[in-house]
C-alpha cells in the first residue's frame, strides 16, 4: 500500500464502524417516491409520497438533501438549502419527474457534479448549479407530460432559465480535522450578467425516529449562547442524541474576510405539517419541518420555535445582491469535540489545505502516471468517477417486516401488503441499516445487487476494505434470502439480477493484491448457497439451460422476458445459461486459489469444473427440446421458447444476449494441475471417461509443452475455433455491434423493424440507439441499442482471457471486413479504449458522453458526466444522468493499466 496520509487513514479504518468512516456524504439525494416510504394500498410509491410533500412531510426510513453529510447510522444530518428570492419553495432537495410524469420514466431535472472525495471522507467537494430565475417546476411537469416516448425529454435548459449563465454555482467542501470534527465551506459564485440575491442556508436535523410508536426517545437541538459558547464571532447550535452523544454546529458570524453577513438561527421540528398536507385539525408539533420554508420564502415566522430549540435548525445567511462574477463563502464546523477557541482561524484553513493536498497525493498514487497525451484527462475522469462513487454511498435503512406490519402509532397498512403477491412479502427477513453503494443518488437511491458488484470492482482501487464489506453484506443472513437468492432491488427483491457477485469478488481480491483469503473464503462460502439457488430454481428440467427472466437487461427482447411469455411457455435463455457458465468458472477459479492454502476446497474446484462442462455441452449441442441455442446458419446464440406441446422456437434476435457466451472462458493457473491432486486426477478421469463433455477444454499450447504431455495451463471456453471467430465477426461489425464508443446492446442491423414469430404472434423489435420508445420497465431503460458500460467491460475482459490462453494465436478483422488483423488481446484493449474515449474532450472541448441536454461552453464542458448508458451511435449520455455507479468502471479501466500490462 502506498504511504500517503489517506492510505494510512484507510489502514486504520478497515471496518465500516471505524471512526474515520463515521461521517460521510451518506445523505440520500432522494427519499420521496421510494418503496420504503410507500404505505399505499396499490403500491404506487411515486404518488404516495410525491415531491410536493417532501418539504412538509416527515420521512419514515431516511432523509434527503443537497450536498449532504450524515453519520453512518443516519441519525444526524447536515445539508444545504438555497433561495434565489423567486422560487415558490426553499431549494432543499433535487427535483425530478416521477415515472409517470416523464415521457421516458423518472428523470431528474437538476445539474450537479461530484468534484472530489477521498475514501475516508476526509475530503469531499461537490458542485450544484442553481438557477437565478424561479425554478420551473410546473412547466417541466406539464410539457414532459404532453410529450410521447418518441419525442425528446423537455429539460431545464429548454425552459430558458439557464440562458446567459444566469445561475449560481454552489460549491460545498467537507474536510475533516479529525474523525469527529468536520470543517465545511459553502461558496456561491454568480455567473450571470447582473447582480442577484441569494439566501444560503445550512440545515441541521435529526431523522425522525420518535413519531412511529417504536421508540419515543427524542433528540434535541438548541442554540448555544455565552457563557456556554466561548469563542467570539461565532453562532452555534448543540445537537444531543442518546446514541451519538453531543455535537456542535458552529458558523462564522459576520466576517470581513469571507464577505458573509451575520447569520440568523431558526428552529423547528422534523415533523409533518398535517394541516397543510391533509387538512388535519392540528399537527404533531406546532413547529413542523416546513417552518423554515415558510419563514424564508413567505416571510411567515409563526411556525418557528421562539424558544430556539427543536429537532431541526437552520443557520441562514441573506445576501441581498451578489455581483456578477463575484463569490461569497460561508464557513461551518460540525464537531463532537470541544469547539476550538478560534474555530475559523488559521487552523480551519490549514485543515482544508492539508486535506486537499493529501487527496492529490492519494490519487497520484492510485491513478497511473501515463505519458500518453490523454493521460491528464484520463486521470481527471478517473478521479471524478471515484468521487461520484464515494458521494453515492448512502445510508440505507429498511426492515421489510416492520414495513409490512406498519407502525404502532399509525393505522395498519392495507391487508394486501402482506398477501402472497404483495411487494417483497417473501423477504420479511431483510433488515438493513448500513452505508451502501447506490447506482445513483437520485434516480436509483437504493442498492441493486448487480450494480453494486460492478461498483465494488472500481472501489477496490481506492478502498478495497469497503468493497469487500459491501460484497459480503449482500450475502449476510439479514440480506440474502434463506433459500440463497440475493436481493435484487427494493421494488422487487425477488427479481433476478445476473450472478456477477462472484466475478466482482474475484476482481476485488486480485486488485487488492491476491492476499485476503479470509475474505475470499467468506464470500465463496455464501455464494455456494446462491449458486445452489440458481441451479434449483432456474433450471426447470435439469437440462443445464437456464431461465432468468429479464436478468437486468430490461427490454432487450421483443417482449418482457419476466412476465410477457405466452401461457404455458418458458424461455431457455442464452444469457442466463452464459451467466451460469461464467459463474461456474469463477467459482472454480476461487476454489483453486483457496485450495492452495487448504486442500478442503480442492474437490469443489472439480465440482464447478464438471458443472461448467455440462453447461458448455448443452449450449453447444441441443437443449431440452432438441433445439440448440447456437444457430449454425447465423453463427450466433439465441434464446429458445419452449411450449407445453413440446414445440420449440428459436428467437433469432441478435443482441447482447447472444454475445454473453463469450464470458464462459477461463485459463487455469500453471500451478493448478501440479499442486492440486484431486483437481488433476478428476480432470484426467473426465478426459478418459467423458470425452463427449470435454469440448470446452482446449488443449492448444504455446509450444512450450512437450508433445504427448498434458499442458499445465488449460483453457476452458464455450466458444472456440470457428464459432468464436463467427461470433467475433458479428461483435466487431460496425454495422451491427461495434460502435465508436463500445458495443451496442442490440445489433444496428435492425435499424428497420425486425419481426419475429413468438408462439404464433408476430412481435417487432427495432434498433434504438437512444431513449426507449417502449413502456416496458417504466420506459426509463433501453437495452435495444445503446452502449452499456458493465457488459462491455465483461466482454473485453473475456477477450483478454482468451488471449491469455487458447486464443493467443487467434487474429480477427478489426473492424470486421477492414482487413486489419488484430490479436484478441489487442481487440480487448481497443474496446476498452473506445469506452474511455467516451469521456475525453473532442477538438471542440465537448465530451462525447455529455448528455445532449447539457449546454456547451467552458462552465459545462469542464465537467465529465457519468450516465446510465450511452447513445449507440454518438456516445451521448442517456438515462440516469448521475450514475457514477457501474459507469465508474471507466476508472477501473484507467487504473488497471498500472496492474495489467
Steps between C-alpha positions, in 0.01 A plus 500: 500500500636846411607714794267798471303660783172370359637148458610510863150606605357211299733252669375628836136466392431169323149459644191706429469575873850647532525866604616646169192352334246634751424815298466519124280625215253224586187715471282384210424721203137382510292325764152588370344264246691198634350164593606545861277807536204341320213387724235511226245234410604487135880510531533828311802638685535805279148622575485401866793723593544758221756778472244761602468329839871475569550844656199459733490128583726299730672200348479161669820326391755759392568860403610689191672825413753686289875456556411315817703358784379257766620236742512137386181425697308779331400674823647850463501675162660815363400634159470824311189687389475797265258773402541737207220735606269368228438128560170393654684283750837462663735294283573219745514200264539422131187500286408249234209333329340184628473190286153601385589863433803447277458396141796265555442414864637672809734783415688744722492860378802647676872540432768402749843340491704316760838667475715306744503266798727270696390158629499594870313820409782702646450721194199546272382762254182534293347761268131583454374739229209708633291716260446864589150501348206329664545127463246384235349205688155515341631563148730197510217274614247640251717496187652159564153365570389610154788327318503148362772240540627579152566865591799632697466585867432861589798608705586782737710673234200493262304724738750785455584540870868420435542744211787749524641297790237637734579259777701465818762229531478370857819319601493310829816364663532261796843459663555302818733641762452167680249215473253700710573853380391613152582838348248611235504783248217602267597734217250658262620654173276717285563417133216719376538841335340693789506495877250265660376421853557171677428341833747233609357273768676225694247258647570261786235247594434164656327223310157452651525179705243590766167547321431141399421336832814285517743727688376818666844632594543843347833668420541873544656802327534834676682827453820561692571842643761643734629391744453146358629624164842646569647578155423852378357566155319165490138385502438139596242234574537190712354164392469223757403142424475195724728292279721753319558725799556875472591695186538871438442669166676834500487768233716799443319822581550819296845485343695751297708219348212282375266785409212330678250698709398395848280190480175434682406172666154345454342200674215255446435125519546227242126427511231496231276799438180295483285812498647612167540150358172333589277764657545354847379708798847514656862397459717263707715806576401867478837553328496259199789434262388756240520786751837596352350509151208712620728745679756548223282480189166637622615713790270308735691448823204373700609136472851559635573393855563823696678302773778431245493124538358198321614211281584710194700822480623731227776757479404752232712756318313756290693664212285779351717524187799296388678680218548342160812283509531531878511221757396486865601235751354388832683272740372239745644247737323185623683344789448247775805638675552820693462797268841665451543850638549624143297249293533697175852628538820386331444143617176478302672606178788262570260207523353578157841549342646186657209276403496623142875445469464153653223419251735600217772274641256213542374511141851549363580163659178334378460623141789400271737771385477432127715691247221492239359840394158405637638398841408826674140481383478131582629565852234770544229263373612225738512736795153638421367146460639407841351818646158405367528151647595640839225765500262222392546308825175544690347404829241234417256394769216258429340224709254322273325336797433835671401658168247226425355507850485878525577713803309493830432874494337489157207313346581148385603475133252347253480122550609439141850612594562167670327282245691253289523750217577802713829676428794329672267295722736204459794703632389564857846405624668793323608769745773743400635812667829548322705724276453347155634598160206618288471508120391866503413730786176624341356267235615180674540587870491131595748221449477255211699180540663486158567875491669477838729222379638725227534791743718285722745422219567871450497571874765232558759730342449761772332323792526120479374448855175681429461312171544167677260598779235593243523166321478310827210718623260385227587140586427540869200322652306825544531576127533172308177301490503178705477308172822663374365770269667840513262798533464669161370852583232641726222520241517120481767327706393171342586606145804337347819695435791337313733305732800733476569508874756224468685676217513819704631312806782349294585835340507675838722227642747537210500881502575487874813296437359144508570477871173503696403133512270563795282724284510254212397215729212698653349608171561164331319311778199732470495477122479122522147560630423745222632265233275225630203735481572563133528130423187406694277789390613600152561168324145369477571156353866441585610562140781738608328772296380775729213747525536826684243745370617848408835447677568868540486569128145629518345537154772329294253256344183538296301445821546517878692180572385504863126531439429506128526130417204336327297275735657158549838606361842546651819650364839332496726801494836543338594767752376312810689190392810705416490669840490157664799376301677820599395441863638143495838600361548781749401278791746241368776761487431610857493140620839441336640806676367396839620141452862618489467582870239244603444180300143474625403723205671280239199282421276807469715617212421169331130538580482835320712373213260212439195724522655743256578227250138382498375856447747555216393174342132596524565838340701354215275202425128479565264627766225312677274525197759398246564859389846644553559854624766514228378583150745354253367698208524840674809416707336637814328399825128562552235438766268203445128503585356169618125422495301248699436306181873443455535758226824697500570833334832676477461878533746633241572845641867599508557679827737504796319180605689315225836659577506395865613142425839665448516541879521124550878488481776443755869411504621290791823615667819305424512355850146358515569161340838466677392596851140379532484122467121464528442754224765343276383142554136584436589699190689199362208271589258726313727501198512121494138419585292797387668613188165614359484771772852630446431719199552811710851392607745645249838333484687749286833598649760763422750238390676481836327176601670184370297303252296222656484659846212687660545879506497654848299801383154407381242712323131434548269677254144464375605669177811396310634436155260589219210593728712751690611664176142513368364667813789747501422585137156615618634672810761701308272593210435875502168431332399284795652526849822701475445872552764775530450484879456133583261216428134561434246292690296419185627456148476815289394269215148556637485871419186398316248303710566127521205269563526163671227241554442427869256211554309599188494870582716741298712731717731773377822648629699796369850627570460809717836667565351736756197517727244221510175531308355215708318515830668180621666545839353847534644617169811637668744233389604389154704195408399520133809670370691722743843421642487371859828523688496190724436237233755669275762463771411134548530423128836680476619306806395172338693579182809574710460158665474331159821678402671372814409141415391309193419813302858631508547433131152604385478816291185664369408795282459819699252626393345208314575522129779755542783255430682635806589199714527529878576243767227451759697680770527803274128479422426506875723805547338678205153439641610639836656799326170575328325496837753740653475721191139572593626737769785677321435846354488522121660778295221735611542415868173304509508149645303242296342369823353839590119473495342676208302733725810647667588841357846551351771735619787506750272490804344177371762322295752496786289243685481133392162339561434134571173385352313172533569407136613665175359567156589214269616730220617827659597392853285769665399419857143373549287375788595587856737793468697454822559125494859498612419146607584240242609768252782573747656186354675747272725571800570127524604493134729800546656380827564142404742610230732513801416142594458321165760559226 
